[in-house]
Amino acid sequence: MKKIKKIKIRVNGKVKTVTEKTSLFKLTNNLKIPLKKVAIELNQKIVNKKKLTKIYLKKNDKIEIVHFIGGG
């Protein structure tokens, strides 16, 4: 049986442990993030949301998820 490797990442400043082959899409899905209402930054670069399923998290990645708030 192959052991599933865990890695530590940081989401909005909090350390989270995920499995090694977790995509950014899977992470946002697990955290129940409404993708239409957020901007996602990975290691200080804005992520194109169309590519979330192709971006796999690596050890020590820093993810910032910023919610849009309407106002006027």
C-alpha positions in Angstrom: 0.0 0.0 0.0 1.4 3.4 -1.0 1.6 5.9 1.8 -0.1 9.2 1.0 2.3 12.0 1.6 1.0 15.1 3.5 2.4 18.6 2.9 1.9 21.8 4.9 0.7 24.9 3.1 -0.5 28.3 4.4 -4.0 29.6 3.6 -4.7 33.2 4.6 -1.9 32.9 7.2 -3.1 29.6 8.8 -1.1 26.4 8.3 -3.1 23.6 6.7 -2.1 20.0 6.0 -3.2 18.6 2.6 -2.3 15.5 0.6 0.5 15.9 -1.9 -1.5 15.8 -5.1 -4.2 18.3 -4.0 -5.1 20.8 -6.7 -6.0 24.4 -6.0 -9.5 23.6 -7.2 -9.9 20.7 -4.7 -8.6 23.0 -1.9 -11.1 25.7 -2.7 -13.9 23.1 -3.0 -13.0 21.5 0.3 -13.0 25.0 2.0 -16.4 25.8 0.3 -15.0 28.9 -1.2 -17.5 30.6 -3.6 -15.2 31.0 -6.6 -17.3 33.8 -8.2 -16.7 36.0 -5.2 -13.0 35.6 -4.5 -9.5 36.4 -5.9 -6.9 33.7 -5.3 -3.2 34.4 -5.0 -0.6 31.6 -4.9 2.9 32.7 -3.7 2.1 36.3 -4.4 0.8 35.8 -8.0 -2.9 36.1 -8.9 -4.2 32.7 -10.2 -6.4 32.4 -13.3 -9.5 30.5 -12.0 -9.7 28.6 -15.3 -6.4 26.9 -14.3 -7.3 25.8 -10.8 -7.7 22.1 -11.7 -4.2 22.1 -13.3 -2.3 23.8 -10.4 -1.1 21.3 -7.7 0.0 22.5 -4.3 3.5 22.1 -3.2 5.1 22.1 0.3 5.1 25.6 1.8 2.9 27.2 -0.8 1.2 30.4 0.4 -2.4 30.9 -0.7 -4.3 34.1 -0.1 -8.0 34.0 -0.8 -9.6 37.5 -0.9 -13.4 37.9 -0.8 -14.9 40.7 -2.9 -17.3 42.9 -0.9 -19.7 45.1 -2.8 -20.3 48.6 -1.6 -21.1 52.0 -2.9 
